[in-house]
């Protein structure tokens, strides 16, 4: 279950940022998870909940923001979403869609009750 290692990395980032900004309590953490990054959102949330206890993020909700697999088709010029990285363009059937999203795994936001919460 690599979600535990990912959750630990996310928590490390949250704790680092909370300390850097003098935040005493984190309330929400938003994480962008691409459709093709091989992370199971429910497992990530479960793992995050397990390891956050005893930290400034103990009460924080993990908000998983799904990012679909998408890109630009050079054949028809359309921006399209795809079910998998090998799918043909749903507009023209072209096979050369240049993927530019869907592999993300990053902290999008960290919120707190404190005045400085970015």
C-alpha positions in Angstrom: 0.0 0.0 0.0 2.0 2.9 -1.3 -0.7 5.3 -0.1 0.7 5.2 3.4 4.1 6.6 2.1 2.3 9.2 0.1 0.1 10.2 3.0 3.3 10.5 5.2 4.8 12.8 2.5 1.7 14.9 2.4 1.6 15.2 6.1 5.2 16.2 6.2 4.4 19.0 3.8 1.4 20.1 5.8 3.4 20.1 9.1 6.3 22.0 7.4 4.0 24.7 6.1 2.1 25.0 9.3 5.3 25.5 11.2 6.6 28.0 8.6 3.4 30.1 8.9 2.9 29.7 12.6 -0.3 27.7 12.3 -1.6 26.0 15.4 -4.4 23.9 13.8 -4.9 22.8 10.3 -8.6 22.2 9.3 -8.5 21.1 5.7 -5.9 19.8 3.2 -6.7 19.7 -0.5 -4.8 17.3 -2.7 -5.0 17.0 -6.4 -4.9 13.4 -7.5 -4.6 12.6 -11.2 -6.7 9.8 -12.7 -3.5 8.1 -13.9 -1.3 8.4 -10.9 -2.1 5.0 -9.4 -3.4 6.3 -6.1 -6.7 5.1 -4.5 -8.3 8.2 -3.0 -10.1 6.3 -0.2 -6.9 4.5 0.8 -5.0 7.8 0.8 -7.7 9.4 3.1 -7.6 6.4 5.4 -3.9 6.5 5.7 -3.8 10.2 6.2 -6.4 9.8 9.0 -4.2 7.2 10.7 -1.0 9.2 10.8 -2.3 12.7 11.5 -3.1 12.0 15.1 -1.1 14.0 17.6 -0.2 16.7 15.1 -1.5 20.2 14.2 -3.4 18.4 11.5 -5.2 15.9 13.8 -8.6 17.4 13.0 -7.9 18.2 9.4 -10.1 16.8 6.6 -8.3 15.5 3.5 -10.1 16.8 0.4 -9.2 14.8 -2.6 -9.6 16.8 -5.8 -9.7 14.3 -8.8 -7.9 15.5 -12.0 -9.1 13.7 -15.2 -6.6 12.4 -17.8 -6.7 15.0 -20.6 -4.7 16.7 -23.3 -4.6 18.4 -26.7 -5.2 16.5 -29.9 -2.8 17.8 -32.6 -5.0 16.3 -35.4 -8.3 18.2 -34.6 -7.0 20.8 -32.2 -9.5 19.9 -29.5 -8.7 19.6 -25.8 -10.2 16.3 -24.7 -10.5 14.0 -21.6 -9.5 10.4 -22.0 -10.4 7.2 -20.1 -6.8 6.0 -20.4 -3.5 7.2 -21.9 -3.8 5.0 -25.0 -7.3 6.0 -26.0 -8.0 7.7 -29.3 -9.3 11.2 -29.4 -13.1 11.1 -28.9 -13.6 13.9 -31.4 -11.6 12.7 -34.4 -10.2 9.3 -33.5 -6.6 10.6 -33.7 -4.0 8.6 -31.7 -1.6 11.4 -30.9 -3.2 13.2 -28.0 -0.5 15.0 -26.0 -1.4 14.4 -22.4 -0.8 17.3 -20.1 -2.9 16.4 -17.0 -4.0 13.4 -15.1 -0.7 12.4 -13.4 -0.7 15.1 -10.7 -0.3 14.3 -7.0 0.2 17.5 -5.1 -1.0 19.6 -2.2 -3.4 22.2 -3.6 -4.3 24.0 -0.4 -3.9 24.0 3.4 -6.5 25.7 5.5 -6.5 26.6 9.2 -8.5 28.5 11.7 -5.5 30.9 12.2 -5.4 34.2 10.4 -2.5 33.2 8.0 -3.6 30.0 6.4 -2.1 29.8 2.9 
